[in-house]
Every structure is written in structure tokens, then in C-alpha cells.
Amino acid sequence: MSQNKPLWYWPTIATAVLLSIPLIGGFVSDEVNWSVFDFLVGGALIFVVSSVEILLWRSLPKKGRWPVMLFLMLLFAILWAEMAVGIFGSPLAGS
């Protein structure tokens, strides 16, 4: 990654690319039914996690980067799955 780009550059691209998948899926199939709120929450989550990863990548020593990045990605995946289907039995899941 280039240090010359502002911090928000790569997270914005990652958010747009990842949110384009359910957007296109909604046009192609009736199975994907995302509301505007779903896109806002998903976009905020992707943007924040990717921004934190970039900040940590730039500040952590080389040895400690990968375990922290993997932990953040796992945390993101668990949170995303909880919000989508309620793997832990949350009353807000699937709404």
C-alpha cells in the first residue's frame, strides 16, 4: 500500500467493492433482500474495520502484524454472521 494515499482511500474502495456484491445480487436474484439500513450498517462496519486494519498495519512491528490482522478479520466475520443470522441467539439478528 502506498503511504501517499489518504487513510480513507483504500477503506472506501474496499467498502464499495464489497457492497457491490449484494447490490448486484439484489438485481439478479430475489434471494438477496438488503434494505438501505443493511447497506449503511454493512458499509460502516467494513469501512471501520478496514480503516483500523490500515492504522494498525502501519503502526505495528512486522512480527506482530499478521496475528492482529487475522484476529480483526475473525472478529469482523463473527460480527457479520451474528448480524446476518444470529449465531449466538441475538434478538436483533435477521431484522
Backbone as XML, in Angstrom:
<?xml version="1.0"?>
<chain id="A" units="angstrom">
  <residue number="1" name="MET">
    <atom name="N" x="0.837" y="-1.181" z="0.000"/>
    <atom name="CA" x="0.000" y="0.000" z="0.000"/>
    <atom name="C" x="0.879" y="1.240" z="0.000"/>
  </residue>
  <residue number="2" name="SER">
    <atom name="N" x="0.433" y="2.189" z="-0.724"/>
    <atom name="CA" x="1.198" y="3.420" z="-0.803"/>
    <atom name="C" x="0.903" y="4.306" z="0.397"/>
  </residue>
  <residue number="3" name="GLN">
    <atom name="N" x="1.955" y="4.856" z="0.979"/>
    <atom name="CA" x="1.788" y="5.746" z="2.122"/>
    <atom name="C" x="1.271" y="7.120" z="1.676"/>
  </residue>
  <residue number="4" name="ASN">
    <atom name="N" x="1.317" y="7.406" z="0.381"/>
    <atom name="CA" x="0.909" y="8.717" z="-0.113"/>
    <atom name="C" x="-0.604" y="8.894" z="-0.138"/>
  </residue>
  <residue number="5" name="LYS">
    <atom name="N" x="-1.340" y="7.815" z="-0.201"/>
    <atom name="CA" x="-2.799" y="7.899" z="-0.254"/>
    <atom name="C" x="-3.338" y="8.266" z="1.129"/>
  </residue>
  <residue number="6" name="PRO">
    <atom name="N" x="-4.425" y="9.043" z="1.177"/>
    <atom name="CA" x="-5.026" y="9.340" z="2.480"/>
    <atom name="C" x="-5.606" y="8.071" z="3.108"/>
  </residue>
  <residue number="7" name="LEU">
    <atom name="N" x="-5.784" y="8.102" z="4.402"/>
    <atom name="CA" x="-6.233" y="6.926" z="5.145"/>
    <atom name="C" x="-7.560" y="6.383" z="4.629"/>
  </residue>
  <residue number="8" name="TRP">
    <atom name="N" x="-8.445" y="7.227" z="4.189"/>
    <atom name="CA" x="-9.777" y="6.794" z="3.795"/>
    <atom name="C" x="-9.820" y="6.200" z="2.389"/>
  </residue>
  <residue number="9" name="TYR">
    <atom name="N" x="-8.753" y="6.269" z="1.623"/>
    <atom name="CA" x="-8.755" y="5.841" z="0.218"/>
    <atom name="C" x="-9.066" y="4.351" z="0.072"/>
  </residue>
  <residue number="10" name="TRP">
    <atom name="N" x="-8.228" y="3.481" z="0.650"/>
    <atom name="CA" x="-8.420" y="2.033" z="0.490"/>
    <atom name="C" x="-9.674" y="1.520" z="1.193"/>
  </residue>
  <residue number="11" name="PRO">
    <atom name="N" x="-10.006" y="1.981" z="2.395"/>
    <atom name="CA" x="-11.270" y="1.515" z="3.002"/>
    <atom name="C" x="-12.499" y="1.876" z="2.171"/>
  </residue>
  <residue number="12" name="THR">
    <atom name="N" x="-12.463" y="3.029" z="1.520"/>
    <atom name="CA" x="-13.592" y="3.420" z="0.684"/>
    <atom name="C" x="-13.720" y="2.494" z="-0.518"/>
  </residue>
  <residue number="13" name="ILE">
    <atom name="N" x="-12.594" y="2.162" z="-1.135"/>
    <atom name="CA" x="-12.624" y="1.246" z="-2.277"/>
    <atom name="C" x="-13.084" y="-0.137" z="-1.838"/>
  </residue>
  <residue number="14" name="ALA">
    <atom name="N" x="-12.556" y="-0.629" z="-0.728"/>
    <atom name="CA" x="-12.948" y="-1.955" z="-0.229"/>
    <atom name="C" x="-14.443" y="-1.994" z="0.090"/>
  </residue>
  <residue number="15" name="THR">
    <atom name="N" x="-14.946" y="-0.941" z="0.707"/>
    <atom name="CA" x="-16.371" y="-0.877" z="1.042"/>
    <atom name="C" x="-17.231" y="-0.889" z="-0.211"/>
  </residue>
  <residue number="16" name="ALA">
    <atom name="N" x="-16.850" y="-0.086" z="-1.197"/>
    <atom name="CA" x="-17.630" y="-0.032" z="-2.438"/>
    <atom name="C" x="-17.621" y="-1.364" z="-3.168"/>
  </residue>
  <residue number="17" name="VAL">
    <atom name="N" x="-16.467" y="-2.003" z="-3.240"/>
    <atom name="CA" x="-16.368" y="-3.285" z="-3.946"/>
    <atom name="C" x="-17.179" y="-4.361" z="-3.216"/>
  </residue>
  <residue number="18" name="LEU">
    <atom name="N" x="-17.022" y="-4.448" z="-1.904"/>
    <atom name="CA" x="-17.729" y="-5.492" z="-1.159"/>
    <atom name="C" x="-19.242" y="-5.265" z="-1.123"/>
  </residue>
  <residue number="19" name="LEU">
    <atom name="N" x="-19.677" y="-4.015" z="-1.067"/>
    <atom name="CA" x="-21.121" y="-3.760" z="-1.060"/>
    <atom name="C" x="-21.742" y="-3.881" z="-2.445"/>
  </residue>
  <residue number="20" name="SER">
    <atom name="N" x="-20.915" y="-3.862" z="-3.483"/>
    <atom name="CA" x="-21.457" y="-4.056" z="-4.829"/>
    <atom name="C" x="-21.930" y="-5.499" z="-5.034"/>
  </residue>
  <residue number="21" name="ILE">
    <atom name="N" x="-21.378" y="-6.430" z="-4.267"/>
    <atom name="CA" x="-21.779" y="-7.833" z="-4.405"/>
    <atom name="C" x="-23.251" y="-8.035" z="-4.032"/>
  </residue>
  <residue number="22" name="PRO">
    <atom name="N" x="-23.709" y="-7.616" z="-2.839"/>
    <atom name="CA" x="-25.137" y="-7.781" z="-2.555"/>
    <atom name="C" x="-26.020" y="-6.851" z="-3.393"/>
  </residue>
  <residue number="23" name="LEU">
    <atom name="N" x="-25.488" y="-5.715" z="-3.821"/>
    <atom name="CA" x="-26.275" y="-4.816" z="-4.670"/>
    <atom name="C" x="-26.583" y="-5.492" z="-5.998"/>
  </residue>
  <residue number="24" name="ILE">
    <atom name="N" x="-25.575" y="-6.064" z="-6.628"/>
    <atom name="CA" x="-25.780" y="-6.787" z="-7.886"/>
    <atom name="C" x="-26.631" y="-8.027" z="-7.640"/>
  </residue>
  <residue number="25" name="GLY">
    <atom name="N" x="-26.378" y="-8.716" z="-6.530"/>
    <atom name="CA" x="-27.171" y="-9.898" z="-6.191"/>
    <atom name="C" x="-28.647" y="-9.585" z="-6.023"/>
  </residue>
  <residue number="26" name="GLY">
    <atom name="N" x="-28.958" y="-8.402" z="-5.517"/>
    <atom name="CA" x="-30.351" y="-7.996" z="-5.358"/>
    <atom name="C" x="-31.061" y="-7.787" z="-6.683"/>
  </residue>
  <residue number="27" name="PHE">
    <atom name="N" x="-30.294" y="-7.374" z="-7.698"/>
    <atom name="CA" x="-30.878" y="-7.196" z="-9.026"/>
    <atom name="C" x="-31.026" y="-8.523" z="-9.761"/>
  </residue>
  <residue number="28" name="VAL">
    <atom name="N" x="-30.152" y="-9.465" z="-9.474"/>
    <atom name="CA" x="-30.128" y="-10.736" z="-10.189"/>
    <atom name="C" x="-31.077" y="-11.759" z="-9.568"/>
  </residue>
  <residue number="29" name="SER">
    <atom name="N" x="-31.213" y="-11.732" z="-8.243"/>
    <atom name="CA" x="-31.968" y="-12.777" z="-7.551"/>
    <atom name="C" x="-32.909" y="-12.165" z="-6.511"/>
  </residue>
  <residue number="30" name="ASP">
    <atom name="N" x="-33.986" y="-12.864" z="-6.264"/>
    <atom name="CA" x="-34.907" y="-12.447" z="-5.202"/>
    <atom name="C" x="-34.432" y="-12.922" z="-3.831"/>
  </residue>
  <residue number="31" name="GLU">
    <atom name="N" x="-33.401" y="-13.747" z="-3.795"/>
    <atom name="CA" x="-32.862" y="-14.283" z="-2.548"/>
    <atom name="C" x="-32.137" y="-13.207" z="-1.729"/>
  </residue>
  <residue number="32" name="VAL">
    <atom name="N" x="-31.560" y="-12.233" z="-2.405"/>
    <atom name="CA" x="-30.821" y="-11.159" z="-1.728"/>
    <atom name="C" x="-31.781" y="-9.995" z="-1.526"/>
  </residue>
  <residue number="33" name="ASN">
    <atom name="N" x="-32.087" y="-9.714" z="-0.268"/>
    <atom name="CA" x="-33.083" y="-8.690" z="0.039"/>
    <atom name="C" x="-32.515" y="-7.743" z="1.090"/>
  </residue>
  <residue number="34" name="TRP">
    <atom name="N" x="-31.624" y="-6.858" z="0.682"/>
    <atom name="CA" x="-30.991" y="-5.908" z="1.587"/>
    <atom name="C" x="-31.747" y="-4.592" z="1.553"/>
  </residue>
  <residue number="35" name="SER">
    <atom name="N" x="-31.976" y="-4.022" z="2.728"/>
    <atom name="CA" x="-32.588" y="-2.694" z="2.805"/>
    <atom name="C" x="-31.478" y="-1.638" z="2.809"/>
  </residue>
  <residue number="36" name="VAL">
    <atom name="N" x="-31.867" y="-0.389" z="2.773"/>
    <atom name="CA" x="-30.896" y="0.706" z="2.843"/>
    <atom name="C" x="-30.147" y="0.643" z="4.174"/>
  </residue>
  <residue number="37" name="PHE">
    <atom name="N" x="-30.856" y="0.312" z="5.242"/>
    <atom name="CA" x="-30.233" y="0.185" z="6.559"/>
    <atom name="C" x="-29.158" y="-0.895" z="6.555"/>
  </residue>
  <residue number="38" name="ASP">
    <atom name="N" x="-29.417" y="-2.013" z="5.890"/>
    <atom name="CA" x="-28.429" y="-3.092" z="5.802"/>
    <atom name="C" x="-27.158" y="-2.602" z="5.103"/>
  </residue>
  <residue number="39" name="PHE">
    <atom name="N" x="-27.326" y="-1.844" z="4.037"/>
    <atom name="CA" x="-26.166" y="-1.305" z="3.331"/>
    <atom name="C" x="-25.411" y="-0.287" z="4.192"/>
  </residue>
  <residue number="40" name="LEU">
    <atom name="N" x="-26.130" y="0.536" z="4.932"/>
    <atom name="CA" x="-25.470" y="1.516" z="5.800"/>
    <atom name="C" x="-24.677" y="0.835" z="6.918"/>
  </residue>
  <residue number="41" name="VAL">
    <atom name="N" x="-25.283" y="-0.138" z="7.568"/>
    <atom name="CA" x="-24.600" y="-0.840" z="8.662"/>
    <atom name="C" x="-23.421" y="-1.647" z="8.119"/>
  </residue>
  <residue number="42" name="GLY">
    <atom name="N" x="-23.648" y="-2.367" z="7.022"/>
    <atom name="CA" x="-22.569" y="-3.148" z="6.415"/>
    <atom name="C" x="-21.426" y="-2.265" z="5.942"/>
  </residue>
  <residue number="43" name="GLY">
    <atom name="N" x="-21.762" y="-1.141" z="5.315"/>
    <atom name="CA" x="-20.733" y="-0.225" z="4.849"/>
    <atom name="C" x="-19.942" y="0.390" z="5.988"/>
  </residue>
  <residue number="44" name="ALA">
    <atom name="N" x="-20.631" y="0.762" z="7.051"/>
    <atom name="CA" x="-19.935" y="1.327" z="8.211"/>
    <atom name="C" x="-19.010" y="0.294" z="8.836"/>
  </residue>
  <residue number="45" name="LEU">
    <atom name="N" x="-19.485" y="-0.942" z="8.956"/>
    <atom name="CA" x="-18.667" y="-1.998" z="9.554"/>
    <atom name="C" x="-17.425" y="-2.279" z="8.705"/>
  </residue>
  <residue number="46" name="ILE">
    <atom name="N" x="-17.599" y="-2.409" z="7.412"/>
    <atom name="CA" x="-16.464" y="-2.663" z="6.523"/>
    <atom name="C" x="-15.481" y="-1.501" z="6.560"/>
  </residue>
  <residue number="47" name="PHE">
    <atom name="N" x="-15.991" y="-0.280" z="6.486"/>
    <atom name="CA" x="-15.123" y="0.892" z="6.463"/>
    <atom name="C" x="-14.323" y="1.027" z="7.758"/>
  </residue>
  <residue number="48" name="VAL">
    <atom name="N" x="-14.982" y="0.846" z="8.886"/>
    <atom name="CA" x="-14.299" y="0.997" z="10.180"/>
    <atom name="C" x="-13.250" y="-0.093" z="10.376"/>
  </residue>
  <residue number="49" name="VAL">
    <atom name="N" x="-13.611" y="-1.334" z="10.097"/>
    <atom name="CA" x="-12.658" y="-2.432" z="10.296"/>
    <atom name="C" x="-11.465" y="-2.277" z="9.358"/>
  </residue>
  <residue number="50" name="SER">
    <atom name="N" x="-11.698" y="-1.936" z="8.106"/>
    <atom name="CA" x="-10.569" y="-1.786" z="7.183"/>
    <atom name="C" x="-9.710" y="-0.578" z="7.548"/>
  </residue>
  <residue number="51" name="SER">
    <atom name="N" x="-10.308" y="0.484" z="8.048"/>
    <atom name="CA" x="-9.517" y="1.639" z="8.493"/>
    <atom name="C" x="-8.647" y="1.290" z="9.697"/>
  </residue>
  <residue number="52" name="VAL">
    <atom name="N" x="-9.215" y="0.559" z="10.643"/>
    <atom name="CA" x="-8.451" y="0.136" z="11.817"/>
    <atom name="C" x="-7.312" y="-0.789" z="11.401"/>
  </residue>
  <residue number="53" name="GLU">
    <atom name="N" x="-7.588" y="-1.687" z="10.450"/>
    <atom name="CA" x="-6.526" y="-2.573" z="9.979"/>
    <atom name="C" x="-5.382" y="-1.791" z="9.343"/>
  </residue>
  <residue number="54" name="ILE">
    <atom name="N" x="-5.685" y="-0.785" z="8.563"/>
    <atom name="CA" x="-4.632" y="0.020" z="7.937"/>
    <atom name="C" x="-3.836" y="0.768" z="8.996"/>
  </residue>
  <residue number="55" name="LEU">
    <atom name="N" x="-4.529" y="1.364" z="9.962"/>
    <atom name="CA" x="-3.820" y="2.076" z="11.031"/>
    <atom name="C" x="-2.902" y="1.137" z="11.815"/>
  </residue>
  <residue number="56" name="LEU">
    <atom name="N" x="-3.411" y="-0.045" z="12.153"/>
    <atom name="CA" x="-2.594" y="-0.997" z="12.894"/>
    <atom name="C" x="-1.454" y="-1.540" z="12.047"/>
  </residue>
  <residue number="57" name="TRP">
    <atom name="N" x="-1.702" y="-1.778" z="10.763"/>
    <atom name="CA" x="-0.655" y="-2.281" z="9.873"/>
    <atom name="C" x="0.511" y="-1.301" z="9.804"/>
  </residue>
  <residue number="58" name="ARG">
    <atom name="N" x="0.187" y="-0.033" z="9.768"/>
    <atom name="CA" x="1.226" y="0.993" z="9.688"/>
    <atom name="C" x="1.969" y="1.175" z="11.008"/>
  </residue>
  <residue number="59" name="SER">
    <atom name="N" x="1.333" y="0.880" z="12.123"/>
    <atom name="CA" x="1.946" y="1.185" z="13.416"/>
    <atom name="C" x="2.581" y="-0.021" z="14.111"/>
  </residue>
  <residue number="60" name="LEU">
    <atom name="N" x="2.145" y="-1.231" z="13.789"/>
    <atom name="CA" x="2.680" y="-2.416" z="14.465"/>
    <atom name="C" x="4.009" y="-2.845" z="13.849"/>
  </residue>
  <residue number="61" name="PRO">
    <atom name="N" x="4.861" y="-3.474" z="14.659"/>
    <atom name="CA" x="6.088" y="-4.040" z="14.091"/>
    <atom name="C" x="5.744" y="-5.213" z="13.165"/>
  </residue>
  <residue number="62" name="LYS">
    <atom name="N" x="6.662" y="-5.533" z="12.268"/>
    <atom name="CA" x="6.387" y="-6.553" z="11.257"/>
    <atom name="C" x="6.007" y="-7.904" z="11.854"/>
  </residue>
  <residue number="63" name="LYS">
    <atom name="N" x="6.609" y="-8.278" z="12.968"/>
    <atom name="CA" x="6.316" y="-9.586" z="13.571"/>
    <atom name="C" x="4.890" y="-9.675" z="14.103"/>
  </residue>
  <residue number="64" name="GLY">
    <atom name="N" x="4.351" y="-8.599" z="14.617"/>
    <atom name="CA" x="3.046" y="-8.654" z="15.255"/>
    <atom name="C" x="1.882" y="-8.322" z="14.355"/>
  </residue>
  <residue number="65" name="ARG">
    <atom name="N" x="2.122" y="-8.049" z="13.092"/>
    <atom name="CA" x="1.043" y="-7.615" z="12.201"/>
    <atom name="C" x="0.036" y="-8.712" z="11.891"/>
  </residue>
  <residue number="66" name="TRP">
    <atom name="N" x="0.508" y="-9.848" z="11.420"/>
    <atom name="CA" x="-0.405" y="-10.872" z="10.923"/>
    <atom name="C" x="-1.332" y="-11.444" z="11.985"/>
  </residue>
  <residue number="67" name="PRO">
    <atom name="N" x="-0.866" y="-11.741" z="13.182"/>
    <atom name="CA" x="-1.825" y="-12.232" z="14.187"/>
    <atom name="C" x="-2.928" y="-11.215" z="14.503"/>
  </residue>
  <residue number="68" name="VAL">
    <atom name="N" x="-2.562" y="-9.950" z="14.546"/>
    <atom name="CA" x="-3.557" y="-8.912" z="14.834"/>
    <atom name="C" x="-4.541" y="-8.791" z="13.677"/>
  </residue>
  <residue number="69" name="MET">
    <atom name="N" x="-4.037" y="-8.838" z="12.430"/>
    <atom name="CA" x="-4.917" y="-8.741" z="11.259"/>
    <atom name="C" x="-5.872" y="-9.938" z="11.199"/>
  </residue>
  <residue number="70" name="LEU">
    <atom name="N" x="-5.364" y="-11.124" z="11.469"/>
    <atom name="CA" x="-6.223" y="-12.310" z="11.464"/>
    <atom name="C" x="-7.279" y="-12.243" z="12.559"/>
  </residue>
  <residue number="71" name="PHE">
    <atom name="N" x="-6.887" y="-11.752" z="13.733"/>
    <atom name="CA" x="-7.853" y="-11.589" z="14.817"/>
    <atom name="C" x="-8.943" y="-10.592" z="14.423"/>
  </residue>
  <residue number="72" name="LEU">
    <atom name="N" x="-8.570" y="-9.485" z="13.812"/>
    <atom name="CA" x="-9.555" y="-8.489" z="13.386"/>
    <atom name="C" x="-10.488" y="-9.048" z="12.317"/>
  </residue>
  <residue number="73" name="MET">
    <atom name="N" x="-9.939" y="-9.811" z="11.381"/>
    <atom name="CA" x="-10.776" y="-10.404" z="10.333"/>
    <atom name="C" x="-11.747" y="-11.430" z="10.924"/>
  </residue>
  <residue number="74" name="LEU">
    <atom name="N" x="-11.272" y="-12.212" z="11.893"/>
    <atom name="CA" x="-12.145" y="-13.172" z="12.555"/>
    <atom name="C" x="-13.250" y="-12.466" z="13.337"/>
  </residue>
  <residue number="75" name="LEU">
    <atom name="N" x="-12.892" y="-11.418" z="14.045"/>
    <atom name="CA" x="-13.875" y="-10.632" z="14.782"/>
    <atom name="C" x="-14.917" y="-10.028" z="13.832"/>
  </residue>
  <residue number="76" name="PHE">
    <atom name="N" x="-14.462" y="-9.517" z="12.700"/>
    <atom name="CA" x="-15.369" y="-8.969" z="11.686"/>
    <atom name="C" x="-16.320" y="-10.053" z="11.180"/>
  </residue>
  <residue number="77" name="ALA">
    <atom name="N" x="-15.793" y="-11.233" z="10.863"/>
    <atom name="CA" x="-16.624" y="-12.318" z="10.335"/>
    <atom name="C" x="-17.664" y="-12.779" z="11.360"/>
  </residue>
  <residue number="78" name="ILE">
    <atom name="N" x="-17.266" y="-12.868" z="12.620"/>
    <atom name="CA" x="-18.212" y="-13.277" z="13.669"/>
    <atom name="C" x="-19.307" y="-12.228" z="13.847"/>
  </residue>
  <residue number="79" name="LEU">
    <atom name="N" x="-18.921" y="-10.967" z="13.861"/>
    <atom name="CA" x="-19.908" y="-9.893" z="13.999"/>
    <atom name="C" x="-20.859" y="-9.860" z="12.810"/>
  </residue>
  <residue number="80" name="TRP">
    <atom name="N" x="-20.317" y="-10.028" z="11.615"/>
    <atom name="CA" x="-21.142" y="-10.030" z="10.396"/>
    <atom name="C" x="-22.132" y="-11.201" z="10.432"/>
  </residue>
  <residue number="81" name="ALA">
    <atom name="N" x="-21.657" y="-12.384" z="10.800"/>
    <atom name="CA" x="-22.528" y="-13.555" z="10.870"/>
    <atom name="C" x="-23.592" y="-13.388" z="11.951"/>
  </residue>
  <residue number="82" name="GLU">
    <atom name="N" x="-23.229" y="-12.806" z="13.074"/>
    <atom name="CA" x="-24.198" y="-12.564" z="14.144"/>
    <atom name="C" x="-25.295" y="-11.619" z="13.668"/>
  </residue>
  <residue number="83" name="MET">
    <atom name="N" x="-24.907" y="-10.574" z="12.984"/>
    <atom name="CA" x="-25.913" y="-9.623" z="12.500"/>
    <atom name="C" x="-26.769" y="-10.234" z="11.383"/>
  </residue>
  <residue number="84" name="ALA">
    <atom name="N" x="-26.206" y="-11.151" z="10.619"/>
    <atom name="CA" x="-26.943" y="-11.736" z="9.499"/>
    <atom name="C" x="-27.911" y="-12.826" z="9.936"/>
  </residue>
  <residue number="85" name="VAL">
    <atom name="N" x="-27.426" y="-13.779" z="10.733"/>
    <atom name="CA" x="-28.265" y="-14.923" z="11.062"/>
    <atom name="C" x="-28.399" y="-15.208" z="12.549"/>
  </residue>
  <residue number="86" name="GLY">
    <atom name="N" x="-27.677" y="-14.489" z="13.384"/>
    <atom name="CA" x="-27.818" y="-14.686" z="14.827"/>
    <atom name="C" x="-27.206" y="-15.960" z="15.337"/>
  </residue>
  <residue number="87" name="ILE">
    <atom name="N" x="-25.924" y="-16.153" z="15.114"/>
    <atom name="CA" x="-25.278" y="-17.401" z="15.547"/>
    <atom name="C" x="-25.235" y="-17.562" z="17.062"/>
  </residue>
  <residue number="88" name="PHE">
    <atom name="N" x="-25.364" y="-16.484" z="17.783"/>
    <atom name="CA" x="-25.346" y="-16.536" z="19.256"/>
    <atom name="C" x="-26.727" y="-16.313" z="19.844"/>
  </residue>
  <residue number="89" name="GLY">
    <atom name="N" x="-27.766" y="-16.283" z="19.019"/>
    <atom name="CA" x="-29.124" y="-16.133" z="19.509"/>
    <atom name="C" x="-29.507" y="-14.704" z="19.855"/>
  </residue>
  <residue number="90" name="SER">
    <atom name="N" x="-28.901" y="-13.742" z="19.198"/>
    <atom name="CA" x="-29.222" y="-12.343" z="19.445"/>
    <atom name="C" x="-30.646" y="-12.034" z="18.983"/>
  </residue>
  <residue number="91" name="PRO">
    <atom name="N" x="-31.390" y="-11.249" z="19.759"/>
    <atom name="CA" x="-32.750" y="-10.912" z="19.338"/>
    <atom name="C" x="-32.780" y="-9.936" z="18.156"/>
  </residue>
  <residue number="92" name="LEU">
    <atom name="N" x="-31.675" y="-9.280" z="17.856"/>
    <atom name="CA" x="-31.645" y="-8.323" z="16.751"/>
    <atom name="C" x="-31.251" y="-8.953" z="15.428"/>
  </residue>
  <residue number="93" name="ALA">
    <atom name="N" x="-30.828" y="-10.177" z="15.418"/>
    <atom name="CA" x="-30.346" y="-10.819" z="14.202"/>
    <atom name="C" x="-31.481" y="-11.024" z="13.213"/>
  </residue>
  <residue number="94" name="GLY">
    <atom name="N" x="-31.138" y="-10.826" z="11.964"/>
    <atom name="CA" x="-32.085" y="-11.078" z="10.897"/>
    <atom name="C" x="-33.164" y="-10.021" z="10.758"/>
  </residue>
  <residue number="95" name="SER">
    <atom name="N" x="-33.054" y="-8.916" z="11.462"/>
    <atom name="CA" x="-34.095" y="-7.890" z="11.351"/>
    <atom name="C" x="-33.754" y="-6.861" z="10.331"/>
  </residue>
</chain>
